[in-house]
Amino acid sequence: MTALVLAFSLLAAAPAVEIVGEAELFAPGVASTDHSDIRLTISPDGRTALWFSRDRPGGPGGYDIWIARRTETGWSAATPVSFNSPGRDFDPAFSRDGRFVFFCSDRPGGIGKDDLYRVTVTATGFGAPENLGPKVNSAGSEYAPMLSPDGRHLLFSSDRPGGAGRHDLYTARSKARGFAAAAPLPGAINTPADEFDASFLADSRTLIFARAPSMKDDRVDLFAATSHGGRYDAGMILSLAVNDPVKDSYGPMLDWSAPNRLTFSSQRGGAQSMELYRISYRLVTGQTRHGR
């Protein structure tokens, strides 16, 4: 192996992200509760928090998206959002400009099992849900939509045919008022395992994503991967500052109010249900990976 090839191999194998500090439980008693609370997304102005719960009572479907507003004294009591349905509504994600919220739903009128939708953010709440259409959605299930910080790519996962196996990560390029046809992320990131619940970080090329041999049967961990020449490496597992050695960790999302911060969900420290966390990160540059 030549020195150049070896250097590139070491670069590709180096972690793309350094976790900084300790995870902070988000809004205990308001957002992080005894119920299963997942995928926290925070608006760019830091005043609105959305997440979903699989079992929190009070919404129209039980599998609903919730909202809390930041006040002078802390976060307001959580309430279900106006665009919930009697079905499954989950995986909310603000866009960087705060104009849209992307989410998943199995409501009637969709194309597949769980489709991707978006709503506009208005002065008084939210607009009507808009299905993202057949270039994005399939007859299968689509999860965890997230528009990249530069606004060019919609990132999500899908179990549609044509991937590497189970759920894989896909992107669809932004085009006029919609999106071009989705395609699997190129490179080694998609495997026969489940890859899902992905978020771009602030550079629009580094990803945090969830992986498990089977998301239903095996523990789920969070990984980081970055693109090299347009192709993604296989990713490296994040440290125990994020992952729990026993329970699941998933639902990552870039915190738009502080782009050096990541949100995620986990059953850390023996918690009985999924809770919401924030933690800071630092992108590792090529110079840092090779030493000083």
DRENSETI-679985 format. One line per field, with one value per atom (N, C-alpha, C): x, y, z; atom name; residue in one letter. Coordinates in steps of 0.02 Angstrom, whole numbers, plus 50000, padded with zeros to 5 digits. Example, Ala and Ser with C-alpha at 12.3 -4.5 7.8 and 13.67 -1.06 7.14 Angstrom:
<nodes>
c1 = [50660	50615	50660	50642	50684	50645]
c2 = [49716	49775	49835	49888	49947	50002]
c3 = [50390	50390	50390	50354	50357	50394]
kolke = [N	CA	C	N	CA	C]
keba = [a	a	a	s	s	s]
</nodes>
This chain:
<nodes>
c1 = [50043	50000	50044	50033	50074	50058	50105	50094	50032	50018	49960	49896	49893	49834	49825	49880	49876	49849	49874	49851	49777	49754	49682	49641	49666	49632	49624	49678	49675	49627	49627	49581	49509	49494	49425	49402	49450	49431	49425	49452	49451	49380	49364	49297	49285	49225	49208	49185	49168	49137	49168	49182	49204	49148	49126	49074	49107	49076	49104	49058	49086	49047	49000	48950	48902	48833	48793	48724	48681	48639	48594	48522	48487	48417	48377	48335	48298	48230	48216	48151	48118	48150	48120	48052	48005	47937	47893	47923	47885	47891	47954	47967	47993	48041	48067	48025	47986	47937	47941	47894	47889	47864	47842	47820	47879	47869	47922	47925	47977	47984	48044	48033	48083	48089	48149	48168	48149	48188	48179	48206	48166	48189	48172	48220	48213	48217	48173	48169	48232	48248	48309	48312	48255	48256	48257	48256	48260	48197	48142	48082	48030	48039	47989	48024	47998	48024	47969	47985	47940	47973	47934	47957	47896	47905	47846	47849	47791	47786	47744	47764	47726	47667	47668	47619	47595	47607	47586	47512	47471	47400	47384	47329	47306	47305	47336	47334	47281	47269	47215	47232	47297	47314	47355	47380	47424	47497	47506	47572	47575	47592	47580	47642	47641	47692	47669	47716	47702	47744	47718	47751	47755	47810	47818	47850	47832	47859	47904	47959	48003	47976	47973	47950	48006	47992	48042	48058	48013	48022	48038	48046	48061	48015	48009	47968	47896	47849	47778	47756	47697	47668	47661	47674	47671	47599	47586	47520	47529	47480	47485	47482	47518	47516	47450	47433	47369	47365	47423	47422	47426	47420	47415	47351	47353	47295	47279	47225	47211	47260	47304	47353	47419	47474	47542	47571	47591	47624	47688	47746	47809	47866	47926	47989	47985	47966	47964	48035	48042	48107	48095	48115	48114	48164	48150	48200	48243	48301	48348	48319	48279	48249	48187	48165	48107	48040	48041	47978	47937	47969	47934	47950	47903	47915	47901	47951	47944	47926	47887	47868	47845	47831	47807	47736	47697	47629	47603	47559	47524	47451	47436	47367	47339	47273	47242	47262	47265	47282	47355	47395	47466	47482	47547	47570	47590	47617	47641	47620	47660	47643	47651	47712	47726	47757	47725	47747	47779	47816	47845	47799	47791	47748	47786	47759	47782	47723	47731	47684	47722	47689	47719	47709	47757	47752	47723	47668	47633	47639	47614	47616	47574	47524	47478	47485	47529	47535	47564	47524	47548	47495	47518	47473	47449	47420	47394	47451	47449	47501	47502	47562	47573	47616	47588	47626	47682	47743	47800	47800	47752	47742	47782	47769	47798	47872	47903	47975	48014	47980	48010	47981	47915	47882	47875	47869	47862	47806	47797	47747	47769	47832	47858	47851	47898	47897	47956	47942	47994	47995	48055	48064	48110	48102	48151	48174	48130	48152	48191	48241	48280	48310	48295	48323	48392	48442	48510	48516	48566	48574	48579	48609	48614	48550	48500	48436	48435	48489	48494	48469	48469	48453	48406	48356	48313	48340	48356	48383	48329	48325	48276	48297	48259	48271	48209	48220	48165	48182	48130	48139	48116	48112	48091	48140	48118	48165	48220	48278	48333	48389	48380	48433	48479	48521	48569	48537	48478	48443	48409	48349	48310	48302	48306	48303	48372	48373	48433	48423	48478	48476	48473	48428	48416	48420	48432	48424	48386	48353	48318	48338	48362	48385	48326	48332	48280	48275	48213	48202	48139	48147	48091	48053	47989	47949	47944	47980	47977	48046	48048	48111	48117	48180	48194	48187	48192	48185	48239	48218	48264	48310	48370	48419	48455	48479	48518	48581	48602	48666	48722	48766	48820	48875	48911	48965	48949	48981	48977	48929	48893	48853	48793	48762	48705	48730	48703	48724	48663	48671	48613	48577	48607	48574	48523	48491	48448	48489	48489	48515	48456	48447	48387	48400	48350	48353	48418	48428	48489	48478	48531	48531	48597	48593	48652	48677	48742	48770	48781	48813	48813	48848	48893	48929	48890	48831	48788	48819	48873	48902	48917	48920	48930	48863	48855	48791	48799	48748	48737	48677	48683	48628	48625	48568	48557	48569	48596	48608	48597	48567	48559	48548	48571	48555	48481	48440	48367	48344	48313	48291	48238	48204	48152	48179	48234	48257	48324	48362	48430	48437	48488	48501	48522	48498	48514	48566	48617	48670	48674	48705	48716	48787	48792	48856	48866	48928	48944	48978	48961	48993	48999	49048	49056	49070	49061	49072	49143	49171	49237	49228	49235	49224	49153	49105	49035	49010	49053	49033	49044	48995	48998	49034	49076	49108	49057	49078	49031	49010	49047	49029	49064	49071	49100	49052	49048	49002	49024	48975	48990	49004	49034	49056	48996	49012	48960	48935	48964	48935	48867	48856	48792	48758	48792	48762	48761	48711	48707	48732	48768	48794	48741	48681	48629	48567	48544	48481	48491	48435	48436	48455	48487	48497	48482	48438	48421	48388	48356	48321	48365	48426	48468	48440	48457	48435	48481	48502	48540	48497	48525	48489	48498	48445	48451	48466	48449	48462	48534	48571	48642	48673	48695	48716	48778	48809	48862	48835	48769	48737	48692	48687	48649	48596	48537	48487	48480	48461	48450	48405	48384	48340	48375	48365	48398	48365	48374	48356	48420	48450	48514	48506	48557	48559	48502	48474	48420	48352	48344	48278	48227	48165	48113	48083	48099	48072	48122	48111	48154	48146	48202	48202	48242	48236	48267	48329	48382	48445	48473	48516	48558	48631	48675	48746	48784	48841	48882	48929	48948	48994	49043	49095	49143	49160	49156	49176	49251	49274	49346	49371	49416	49443	49497	49515	49568	49634	49648	49710	49710	49652	49648	49656	49628	49631	49703	49743	49812	49859	49834	49877	49897	49936	49956	50015]
c2 = [49940	50000	50062	50108	50168	50214	50261	50309	50351	50369	50410	50372	50308	50267	50256	50243	50233	50295	50354	50416	50426	50413	50420	50371	50309	50259	50281	50308	50332	50390	50434	50491	50468	50420	50396	50360	50329	50291	50334	50396	50438	50463	50476	50501	50570	50581	50645	50696	50673	50715	50701	50754	50747	50773	50732	50753	50793	50849	50895	50898	50884	50890	50831	50843	50792	50807	50755	50763	50796	50843	50879	50857	50835	50817	50879	50875	50933	50938	50994	51011	50954	50930	50875	50894	50846	50858	50892	50924	50957	50917	50907	50868	50799	50795	50730	50707	50655	50633	50558	50530	50458	50423	50463	50434	50431	50399	50390	50453	50495	50559	50557	50574	50559	50616	50626	50672	50744	50775	50846	50890	50937	50988	51057	51101	51168	51220	51268	51320	51363	51396	51436	51491	51519	51571	51543	51477	51445	51450	51473	51486	51430	51384	51330	51263	51215	51146	51099	51054	51001	50934	50884	50815	50770	50704	50662	50611	50585	50534	50476	50416	50357	50342	50369	50346	50400	50462	50516	50530	50529	50540	50614	50625	50693	50714	50676	50691	50650	50665	50630	50558	50540	50473	50433	50463	50429	50427	50430	50433	50501	50553	50622	50665	50722	50774	50825	50846	50893	50956	51011	51075	51108	51143	51186	51251	51306	51372	51395	51427	51453	51520	51527	51588	51616	51671	51701	51656	51612	51569	51496	51482	51413	51392	51327	51300	51293	51313	51308	51235	51224	51156	51133	51069	51040	51028	51039	51026	50992	50953	50923	50977	50968	51016	51009	51061	51063	51015	50993	50951	50877	50857	50786	50756	50690	50653	50597	50560	50501	50444	50449	50397	50412	50392	50401	50465	50512	50573	50579	50585	50578	50609	50611	50634	50705	50755	50824	50851	50900	50932	51001	51053	51120	51125	51168	51187	51242	51253	51302	51372	51391	51458	51463	51407	51407	51412	51409	51417	51354	51295	51232	51185	51139	51081	51020	50977	50913	50860	50810	50756	50695	50642	50579	50565	50531	50513	50456	50416	50364	50383	50447	50471	50450	50446	50427	50474	50446	50485	50484	50447	50444	50394	50388	50345	50277	50275	50212	50205	50168	50154	50216	50244	50307	50354	50410	50458	50519	50556	50619	50677	50723	50783	50844	50903	50964	51011	51055	51109	51174	51228	51294	51318	51356	51388	51457	51472	51536	51578	51638	51683	51657	51616	51591	51517	51482	51410	51376	51333	51292	51289	51282	51275	51203	51189	51122	51076	51012	50964	50953	50949	50938	50874	50825	50764	50782	50755	50773	50737	50693	50665	50604	50574	50508	50509	50567	50568	50559	50570	50561	50500	50496	50441	50379	50322	50258	50217	50156	50111	50085	50095	50073	50127	50129	50177	50224	50289	50340	50371	50380	50405	50466	50507	50558	50604	50645	50693	50750	50776	50832	50868	50933	50973	50998	50989	51007	51082	51102	51173	51218	51194	51235	51233	51193	51190	51151	51115	51082	51010	50977	50905	50888	50848	50818	50749	50738	50676	50637	50571	50530	50457	50412	50340	50308	50251	50214	50141	50099	50027	50005	50052	50036	49987	49952	49909	49950	49918	49951	49975	49968	49988	49930	49941	49889	49837	49854	49807	49843	49821	49851	49926	49968	50041	50066	50109	50142	50217	50254	50327	50351	50399	50427	50503	50534	50606	50621	50678	50705	50778	50797	50865	50914	50971	51023	51047	51057	51077	51119	51184	51230	51227	51210	51207	51136	51089	51020	50988	50924	50886	50841	50829	50781	50710	50660	50591	50573	50537	50517	50461	50460	50407	50390	50327	50309	50351	50365	50398	50355	50384	50344	50328	50274	50254	50193	50187	50127	50134	50190	50204	50157	50140	50093	50021	49981	49912	49867	49801	49757	49770	49809	49828	49883	49906	49965	50028	50073	50141	50188	50231	50273	50332	50374	50431	50470	50500	50536	50612	50648	50721	50746	50795	50832	50872	50883	50932	50998	51046	51114	51122	51075	51080	51052	51024	50995	50934	50906	50845	50791	50810	50761	50740	50675	50648	50616	50622	50579	50535	50469	50426	50366	50332	50273	50210	50159	50095	50038	49984	49922	49866	49805	49749	49745	49756	49762	49813	49867	49919	49893	49839	49812	49762	49728	49672	49684	49735	49745	49816	49824	49891	49937	50000	50049	50098	50111	50159	50214	50270	50326	50325	50341	50341	50409	50424	50483	50462	50495	50482	50547	50549	50609	50587	50633	50617	50634	50592	50602	50599	50655	50655	50637	50655	50642	50574	50532	50466	50461	50431	50427	50365	50375	50318	50278	50221	50177	50205	50254	50284	50251	50289	50263	50276	50228	50234	50290	50328	50382	50355	50397	50376	50368	50344	50335	50402	50457	50522	50530	50492	50493	50425	50372	50306	50277	50237	50201	50129	50100	50032	49977	49994	49942	49959	50021	50041	50079	50093	50125	50199	50223	50294	50307	50354	50370	50438	50455	50519	50580	50581	50641	50697	50758	50816	50875	50911	50972	51024	51056	51109	51174	51196	51256	51319	51319	51379	51382	51327	51324	51270	51286	51234	51194	51211	51168	51119	51112	51068	51019	50959	50904	50883	50866	50836	50762	50722	50651	50622	50560	50526	50463	50447	50389	50367	50304	50277	50273	50329	50331	50317	50286	50277	50239	50192	50151	50183	50237	50268	50218	50225	50178	50194	50253	50271	50316	50327	50371	50443	50477	50547	50588	50654	50700	50733	50737	50764	50813	50858	50902	50892	50897	50892	50930	50958	50996	50948	50968	50929	50976	50948	50984	50943	50973	50938	50930	50870	50855	50866	50913	50929	50880	50879	50835	50849	50913	50930	50902	50907	50881	50805	50770	50698	50673	50711	50690	50713	50747	50771	50843	50870	50940	50950]
c3 = [50000	50000	50000	49953	49949	50008	50021	50075	50064	50001	49986	50000	49979	49992	50066	50102	50174	50208	50189	50219	50208	50147	50134	50174	50181	50220	50293	50321	50390	50396	50347	50348	50346	50301	50295	50357	50394	50453	50515	50512	50571	50585	50648	50664	50633	50609	50578	50629	50688	50739	50807	50844	50913	50958	51004	51051	51107	51126	51174	51235	51294	51355	51366	51407	51426	51399	51391	51366	51420	51399	51443	51429	51481	51473	51456	51404	51380	51413	51444	51472	51510	51563	51601	51629	51622	51645	51594	51544	51490	51425	51403	51342	51359	51404	51427	51486	51476	51526	51535	51572	51580	51517	51468	51405	51357	51299	51250	51206	51216	51183	51136	51072	51020	50971	50946	50892	50905	50946	50963	50906	50883	50835	50863	50859	50888	50832	50834	50782	50783	50726	50723	50776	50795	50846	50917	50923	50988	51030	51002	51041	51037	50991	50982	50979	51015	51015	50994	50948	50926	50937	50951	50957	50949	50949	50948	51004	51021	51072	51045	51061	51039	51085	51147	51196	51244	51228	51273	51263	51315	51307	51294	51260	51248	51176	51131	51060	51025	50961	50925	50907	50905	50883	50932	50984	51030	51006	50941	50908	50876	50916	50895	50903	50868	50874	50926	50968	51022	51015	51045	51040	51109	51120	51180	51158	51190	51175	51233	51216	51268	51293	51358	51390	51434	51467	51512	51571	51588	51646	51628	51563	51542	51486	51476	51423	51446	51402	51417	51420	51446	51446	51373	51362	51295	51274	51209	51180	51112	51089	51022	50968	50913	50858	50820	50784	50748	50690	50663	50603	50618	50681	50697	50667	50656	50630	50678	50667	50710	50700	50649	50636	50670	50637	50662	50632	50675	50653	50694	50660	50696	50657	50688	50659	50632	50673	50649	50639	50594	50582	50551	50587	50559	50502	50453	50404	50434	50404	50433	50436	50386	50386	50430	50459	50502	50467	50400	50362	50358	50366	50358	50416	50428	50470	50427	50420	50386	50438	50417	50464	50426	50462	50434	50458	50417	50437	50394	50425	50387	50375	50378	50369	50301	50295	50232	50175	50114	50055	50037	50074	50060	50004	49989	49936	49962	50022	50052	50124	50162	50232	50275	50275	50309	50257	50244	50194	50227	50186	50208	50188	50235	50226	50249	50233	50264	50275	50323	50336	50338	50318	50326	50397	50421	50487	50476	50509	50501	50564	50560	50618	50675	50659	50711	50724	50688	50698	50638	50606	50550	50495	50432	50376	50368	50310	50295	50274	50295	50275	50199	50172	50100	50092	50057	50042	49993	50004	49962	49895	49884	49817	49800	49741	49723	49706	49695	49684	49749	49804	49870	49905	49907	49941	49897	49930	49895	49926	49902	49931	49999	50016	50080	50134	50180	50235	50229	50236	50238	50307	50335	50403	50403	50455	50476	50420	50392	50342	50374	50338	50363	50303	50296	50242	50263	50220	50237	50252	50292	50308	50247	50193	50133	50091	50113	50079	50015	49999	49934	49933	49990	49991	50048	50032	50083	50100	50162	50187	50223	50212	50246	50239	50270	50260	50230	50199	50167	50163	50165	50155	50086	50039	49970	49937	49885	49848	49816	49807	49772	49817	49883	49929	49945	49995	50015	50061	50089	50132	50189	50206	50260	50248	50301	50290	50269	50219	50194	50193	50189	50187	50115	50103	50037	50040	49982	49975	49911	49913	49854	49847	49789	49779	49775	49807	49802	49730	49708	49639	49636	49618	49615	49681	49680	49740	49768	49738	49760	49763	49744	49748	49688	49667	49614	49642	49599	49620	49671	49722	49776	49753	49783	49768	49833	49839	49898	49904	49966	49975	49945	49906	49876	49927	49914	49957	49998	50056	50098	50156	50160	50220	50226	50172	50174	50173	50217	50226	50230	50237	50248	50314	50359	50422	50410	50464	50461	50471	50422	50430	50425	50474	50477	50523	50533	50580	50572	50513	50500	50502	50519	50519	50490	50445	50426	50486	50489	50536	50499	50531	50505	50437	50420	50357	50297	50308	50256	50222	50250	50221	50272	50336	50388	50416	50429	50453	50521	50562	50619	50602	50612	50593	50640	50639	50681	50640	50673	50639	50688	50663	50701	50651	50667	50622	50607	50659	50652	50704	50681	50728	50777	50759	50803	50853	50836	50877	50911	50889	50915	50942	50986	51012	50955	50957	50906	50933	50893	50911	50858	50879	50834	50806	50742	50706	50672	50654	50615	50551	50495	50431	50393	50348	50307	50235	50189	50118	50097	50055	50026	49950	49916	49844	49826	49868	49854	49876	49905	49928	50004	50038	50111	50134	50186	50218	50258	50285	50320	50388	50413	50477	50536	50590	50651	50709	50754	50810	50856	50882	50928	50998	51039	51105	51153	51213	51264	51291	51271	51287	51253	51199	51163	51168	51149	51150	51221	51234	51298	51286	51333	51321	51321	51343	51349	51308	51312	51281	51216	51182	51116	51121	51066	51054	50980	50966	50896	50894	50837	50830	50832	50800	50802	50759	50777	50739	50755	50705	50715	50751	50802	50838	50800	50765	50723	50764	50827	50869	50891	50885	50903	50860	50798	50751	50772	50827	50854	50905	50907	50955	50919	50947	50919	50971	50948	50991	50974	51022	51010	51064	51054	51102	51126	51190	51218	51283	51300	51366	51408	51421	51456	51530	51558	51630	51660	51623	51650	51648	51609	51602	51575	51596	51577	51508	51481	51416	51380	51315	51276	51300	51311	51332	51283	51287	51240	51270	51229	51253	51202	51229	51186	51206	51156	51170	51115	51133	51085	51048	50988	50948	50912	50886	50845	50784	50725	50664	50664	50647	50646	50575	50567	50500	50481	50418	50395	50430	50444	50478	50549	50583	50651	50651	50602	50600	50591	50555	50544	50599	50650	50704	50693	50740	50736	50688]
kolke = [N	CA	C	N	CA	C	N	CA	C	N	CA	C	N	CA	C	N	CA	C	N	CA	C	N	CA	C	N	CA	C	N	CA	C	N	CA	C	N	CA	C	N	CA	C	N	CA	C	N	CA	C	N	CA	C	N	CA	C	N	CA	C	N	CA	C	N	CA	C	N	CA	C	N	CA	C	N	CA	C	N	CA	C	N	CA	C	N	CA	C	N	CA	C	N	CA	C	N	CA	C	N	CA	C	N	CA	C	N	CA	C	N	CA	C	N	CA	C	N	CA	C	N	CA	C	N	CA	C	N	CA	C	N	CA	C	N	CA	C	N	CA	C	N	CA	C	N	CA	C	N	CA	C	N	CA	C	N	CA	C	N	CA	C	N	CA	C	N	CA	C	N	CA	C	N	CA	C	N	CA	C	N	CA	C	N	CA	C	N	CA	C	N	CA	C	N	CA	C	N	CA	C	N	CA	C	N	CA	C	N	CA	C	N	CA	C	N	CA	C	N	CA	C	N	CA	C	N	CA	C	N	CA	C	N	CA	C	N	CA	C	N	CA	C	N	CA	C	N	CA	C	N	CA	C	N	CA	C	N	CA	C	N	CA	C	N	CA	C	N	CA	C	N	CA	C	N	CA	C	N	CA	C	N	CA	C	N	CA	C	N	CA	C	N	CA	C	N	CA	C	N	CA	C	N	CA	C	N	CA	C	N	CA	C	N	CA	C	N	CA	C	N	CA	C	N	CA	C	N	CA	C	N	CA	C	N	CA	C	N	CA	C	N	CA	C	N	CA	C	N	CA	C	N	CA	C	N	CA	C	N	CA	C	N	CA	C	N	CA	C	N	CA	C	N	CA	C	N	CA	C	N	CA	C	N	CA	C	N	CA	C	N	CA	C	N	CA	C	N	CA	C	N	CA	C	N	CA	C	N	CA	C	N	CA	C	N	CA	C	N	CA	C	N	CA	C	N	CA	C	N	CA	C	N	CA	C	N	CA	C	N	CA	C	N	CA	C	N	CA	C	N	CA	C	N	CA	C	N	CA	C	N	CA	C	N	CA	C	N	CA	C	N	CA	C	N	CA	C	N	CA	C	N	CA	C	N	CA	C	N	CA	C	N	CA	C	N	CA	C	N	CA	C	N	CA	C	N	CA	C	N	CA	C	N	CA	C	N	CA	C	N	CA	C	N	CA	C	N	CA	C	N	CA	C	N	CA	C	N	CA	C	N	CA	C	N	CA	C	N	CA	C	N	CA	C	N	CA	C	N	CA	C	N	CA	C	N	CA	C	N	CA	C	N	CA	C	N	CA	C	N	CA	C	N	CA	C	N	CA	C	N	CA	C	N	CA	C	N	CA	C	N	CA	C	N	CA	C	N	CA	C	N	CA	C	N	CA	C	N	CA	C	N	CA	C	N	CA	C	N	CA	C	N	CA	C	N	CA	C	N	CA	C	N	CA	C	N	CA	C	N	CA	C	N	CA	C	N	CA	C	N	CA	C	N	CA	C	N	CA	C	N	CA	C	N	CA	C	N	CA	C	N	CA	C	N	CA	C	N	CA	C	N	CA	C	N	CA	C	N	CA	C	N	CA	C	N	CA	C	N	CA	C	N	CA	C	N	CA	C	N	CA	C	N	CA	C	N	CA	C	N	CA	C	N	CA	C	N	CA	C	N	CA	C	N	CA	C	N	CA	C	N	CA	C	N	CA	C	N	CA	C	N	CA	C	N	CA	C	N	CA	C	N	CA	C	N	CA	C	N	CA	C	N	CA	C	N	CA	C	N	CA	C	N	CA	C	N	CA	C	N	CA	C	N	CA	C	N	CA	C	N	CA	C	N	CA	C	N	CA	C	N	CA	C	N	CA	C	N	CA	C	N	CA	C	N	CA	C	N	CA	C	N	CA	C	N	CA	C	N	CA	C	N	CA	C	N	CA	C	N	CA	C	N	CA	C	N	CA	C	N	CA	C	N	CA	C	N	CA	C	N	CA	C	N	CA	C	N	CA	C	N	CA	C	N	CA	C	N	CA	C	N	CA	C	N	CA	C	N	CA	C	N	CA	C	N	CA	C	N	CA	C	N	CA	C	N	CA	C	N	CA	C	N	CA	C	N	CA	C	N	CA	C	N	CA	C	N	CA	C	N	CA	C	N	CA	C	N	CA	C	N	CA	C	N	CA	C	N	CA	C	N	CA	C	N	CA	C	N	CA	C	N	CA	C	N	CA	C	N	CA	C	N	CA	C	N	CA	C	N	CA	C	N	CA	C	N	CA	C	N	CA	C	N	CA	C	N	CA	C]
keba = [m	m	m	t	t	t	a	a	a	l	l	l	v	v	v	l	l	l	a	a	a	f	f	f	s	s	s	l	l	l	l	l	l	a	a	a	a	a	a	a	a	a	p	p	p	a	a	a	v	v	v	e	e	e	i	i	i	v	v	v	g	g	g	e	e	e	a	a	a	e	e	e	l	l	l	f	f	f	a	a	a	p	p	p	g	g	g	v	v	v	a	a	a	s	s	s	t	t	t	d	d	d	h	h	h	s	s	s	d	d	d	i	i	i	r	r	r	l	l	l	t	t	t	i	i	i	s	s	s	p	p	p	d	d	d	g	g	g	r	r	r	t	t	t	a	a	a	l	l	l	w	w	w	f	f	f	s	s	s	r	r	r	d	d	d	r	r	r	p	p	p	g	g	g	g	g	g	p	p	p	g	g	g	g	g	g	y	y	y	d	d	d	i	i	i	w	w	w	i	i	i	a	a	a	r	r	r	r	r	r	t	t	t	e	e	e	t	t	t	g	g	g	w	w	w	s	s	s	a	a	a	a	a	a	t	t	t	p	p	p	v	v	v	s	s	s	f	f	f	n	n	n	s	s	s	p	p	p	g	g	g	r	r	r	d	d	d	f	f	f	d	d	d	p	p	p	a	a	a	f	f	f	s	s	s	r	r	r	d	d	d	g	g	g	r	r	r	f	f	f	v	v	v	f	f	f	f	f	f	c	c	c	s	s	s	d	d	d	r	r	r	p	p	p	g	g	g	g	g	g	i	i	i	g	g	g	k	k	k	d	d	d	d	d	d	l	l	l	y	y	y	r	r	r	v	v	v	t	t	t	v	v	v	t	t	t	a	a	a	t	t	t	g	g	g	f	f	f	g	g	g	a	a	a	p	p	p	e	e	e	n	n	n	l	l	l	g	g	g	p	p	p	k	k	k	v	v	v	n	n	n	s	s	s	a	a	a	g	g	g	s	s	s	e	e	e	y	y	y	a	a	a	p	p	p	m	m	m	l	l	l	s	s	s	p	p	p	d	d	d	g	g	g	r	r	r	h	h	h	l	l	l	l	l	l	f	f	f	s	s	s	s	s	s	d	d	d	r	r	r	p	p	p	g	g	g	g	g	g	a	a	a	g	g	g	r	r	r	h	h	h	d	d	d	l	l	l	y	y	y	t	t	t	a	a	a	r	r	r	s	s	s	k	k	k	a	a	a	r	r	r	g	g	g	f	f	f	a	a	a	a	a	a	a	a	a	a	a	a	p	p	p	l	l	l	p	p	p	g	g	g	a	a	a	i	i	i	n	n	n	t	t	t	p	p	p	a	a	a	d	d	d	e	e	e	f	f	f	d	d	d	a	a	a	s	s	s	f	f	f	l	l	l	a	a	a	d	d	d	s	s	s	r	r	r	t	t	t	l	l	l	i	i	i	f	f	f	a	a	a	r	r	r	a	a	a	p	p	p	s	s	s	m	m	m	k	k	k	d	d	d	d	d	d	r	r	r	v	v	v	d	d	d	l	l	l	f	f	f	a	a	a	a	a	a	t	t	t	s	s	s	h	h	h	g	g	g	g	g	g	r	r	r	y	y	y	d	d	d	a	a	a	g	g	g	m	m	m	i	i	i	l	l	l	s	s	s	l	l	l	a	a	a	v	v	v	n	n	n	d	d	d	p	p	p	v	v	v	k	k	k	d	d	d	s	s	s	y	y	y	g	g	g	p	p	p	m	m	m	l	l	l	d	d	d	w	w	w	s	s	s	a	a	a	p	p	p	n	n	n	r	r	r	l	l	l	t	t	t	f	f	f	s	s	s	s	s	s	q	q	q	r	r	r	g	g	g	g	g	g	a	a	a	q	q	q	s	s	s	m	m	m	e	e	e	l	l	l	y	y	y	r	r	r	i	i	i	s	s	s	y	y	y	r	r	r	l	l	l	v	v	v	t	t	t	g	g	g	q	q	q	t	t	t	r	r	r	h	h	h	g	g	g	r	r	r]
</nodes>
